[in-house]
Amino acid sequence: MCFGAVMISGIKDVYFAASDVAAGSSVMQDITEYIESRSMKVVKDTGNLEIFQIVLQTARGKFNPTKKIIESWTREHPGVVQLGAQLHDEKYFDTVAKTNIDISEIYNYVIKRFNEQGDKI
């Protein structure tokens, strides 16, 4: 639905951090004639933003309906999902949500933890 809303709004450039294989429609950009005719630029980040998004969604969605998406990320990026599960178990995001910590500090912490694992995305 969000991709449809973006398309209807006339936004031409879309940048996103992680794929949603369960319901994401960005993959349809070149599939349907109508979407292709909108001449949208759709770009997926495959670096630190993707890592951060997957960690956040895994930590938030470990026990909720996003399970299908997390399963697909586990196949593609097991170390990233594992970090999200660890931070969930550590209640990291619950703790920082109760503070005034800047999101950039949270981002830097997550990326640092990921890099310490020695994984590659």
ZISUL-V128323 format. One record per pair of residues at least 6 apart in sequence whose ideal C-beta (glycine too) atoms are under 8 Angstrom apart, sorted by the first residue. I is the first residue (numbers start at 0). J is the second residue. Records with the same first field share a line. If there is no record, write none. Layout:
I=J + J
This chain:
0=22
2=13 + 23 + 24 + 25 + 27
3=24
5=13 + 39
6=34 + 37 + 39
10=39
11=38 + 39 + 40
12=39 + 40 + 42
13=25 + 39 + 40 + 41 + 42
14=42 + 43 + 44
15=25 + 41 + 42 + 43 + 44
16=43 + 44 + 48 + 49 + 51 + 52
17=43 + 49 + 52 + 53 + 56 + 72
18=25 + 26 + 43 + 71
19=68
20=67 + 68 + 71
21=65 + 67 + 68 + 71
25=41 + 43
27=34
28=34 + 35 + 39 + 41
29=35
43=49
45=120
46=120
47=106 + 110
49=76 + 79 + 120
50=76 + 79 + 109 + 110 + 113 + 120
51=106 + 109 + 110
53=72 + 76 + 79 + 80 + 83
54=79 + 82 + 83 + 86 + 109 + 113
55=83 + 92 + 109
56=65 + 68 + 69 + 72 + 83
57=69 + 72 + 79 + 80 + 82 + 83 + 84 + 87
58=83 + 84 + 86 + 87 + 91 + 92
59=65 + 87 + 92
60=66 + 68 + 69
61=69 + 83 + 84 + 87
69=80
72=79 + 80
73=80
76=120
78=113 + 116 + 118 + 119
79=113 + 118 + 120
81=116
82=109 + 112 + 113 + 116
86=92 + 109 + 112
92=105
95=105
